[in-house]
């Protein structure tokens, strides 16, 4: 199979990231993925059953992002902090997620990346539940639900704003 790409997948150590990297490799794409430390490369190789290229970059720093996107045609941005427990200050999660996404977008723009796909957290849709058995773009976590962790309250509103903006942008093209 001929290699296609390269594709940068951010968050290659995460649950979703490892599955995306594995699928892209299986489908013949050249893949680069970000890790917070080069020490994590072996763990990722084992999880994905292949040998992607690695770039060290973190959401809280500009360092490494230009190199991470260099030569990539596509970026799949899935990196985001997801703590096991509600943080004392929700900005411990929101700030690096937001600022990291901006870093990735700027680096991609500056490198001439053709397309960027931004993923969101299940927290944006999943805490309010659905009776349909699946979730889509019409589902949003209700910040007023008692079972919604505080850290998921602001991202769901931000996600709605982003989705509304994307729909508006598509409408005038």
N, C-alpha and C positions, 0 to 999 in steps of 0.2 A: 504494500500500500504506500502511496506517495504521501510524504508529510505535507501537511497544510499548516498555515499559521505564519508566524507564531502567535499564540494566544497567551496573554497574561491572565492568570487567575489569582486574585488576591485572597488571602486567608487560606492558603493551602494546607494548613494544619487543622482546620476546622472540619466538622462533620460534613457539611455541604461541600466545602472546598475540596476535600479529598475525593468525594464522589464525582464532582465535576472534572477534576484533573484526570481521574481514572477513565472516565467516559471519553474525554477528548483524546487521551493517549490511545485508547482502544479504537477510536474512529480515525486514527492516523494524523492527528494534529500534533504539531510541535508545540509543546507547552512549557511555559515558564510560570513558576508560582512564587509568591512571596512567603517568606518565613521571618519571624522576629529574630531568629538566631540561626546561624549555619549549623548549629548542633542538632537542629530539628529535621535536617534533610533526610537522615536515615529513617526516621519515624514516618515521614511522608512517603518515601520510596516503598517502604513495606506496606503502608496503607493503600497505595494506589496500584501496586503491582507493576511498577514501571520506573522509568528514570527521567522525570521532568528536569528542566533546568531550574536553578534556584536564584532568587534575588532577595537580599536582606533589606527589608523596609518595614517601618512601623507607622501606625496611624498618627502618632503624636510627633512626627518629625518629617521634614522635607527630605532628609538624607535617604538616598537609595531609590527614590521614585523615578527620577530621570533614567537611571540605569535599568530599572525594572521594566519600564515601558519601551525602552529603546529597541527599535526594529519590530515591534509588535503591531500587527494589523488590528487586533481586537483585544479588549480588556473586559473581563468578567469580574466585577468588583463585589466580593462577598465578605470581605474582612470587616469585622465589627466586634467590639467587646460584648461579651455576654456572660456576666457574672452569675455564679450559682445562687447568690443571695442578693436581695435588694441592697444597693449601696446606700450609705448614709446620705450621700449627696448625689442626686440623679445626674448631675453634670459629670460625674466620674465616668459615666457611660455615654451620655449624649454628646459631650464635647469631643471626645476622640472619634466617635462615629461620624459626626458631622464634619469635623475638620479633616479627618482622614479621607472622607469621600471627596472633599474639595481638593485635597492634595492629589488624589488619583486622577480626578477630572482635569486638573491643570497640567499635570505631567502628560496625560494622554493627549490633550490638545496641543501642547508644545512639541510632542513627538510625532504628530500627524497621524495618530491612531484613527482608523476608519470608523470604528463603532465601539461604544462602551455600553455595557449592560450593568446596571446597578440593581443589586438585590436588596431586599429588606428582610427584617427579622419576622419570624412567625408571630412575635409579640404584637406586631402591627395589626394582625387580623385574628389571631387565635384565642384570645382570652374571652371573647364574648360568645364564641361557639357558633355553629350553624346546624340546621336540621337537614341540610341537603347532602351531607356526607363529603363535601369538598368545599374548598375556598376559592374565590376568584376576586377580581378587582372591585367588586361591589361590597365585599366584606371588610369591616374595620372593627378593631377592638373598641368598645365603648369605654372611654376613660372613667365614666361614672360607675361602671360595674365594680362591685365590692371585691371581686376576685382578680382585678387588674392591678398588678404591682405598680408602684408609683413610677418606676423607671420606664414603664411602658406607656404611661399616659401622654407624655410629650411627643415621643416618636410617632405615635399614631396620628396626632394632629399634624406633625411635620410631613408625614407620609401622604396624608390627604392633600396638603398644600402642593406637594410635589406632583402628585397624580393629576390634580386639577391643572397645574401649570403645563404638564406634558400634554394633556388633552387640548388645552388652549393652543399650544405651540403647533400641534398636529393639524388643528382646524384651519390655520391660515396658510399651510403649505400647498 
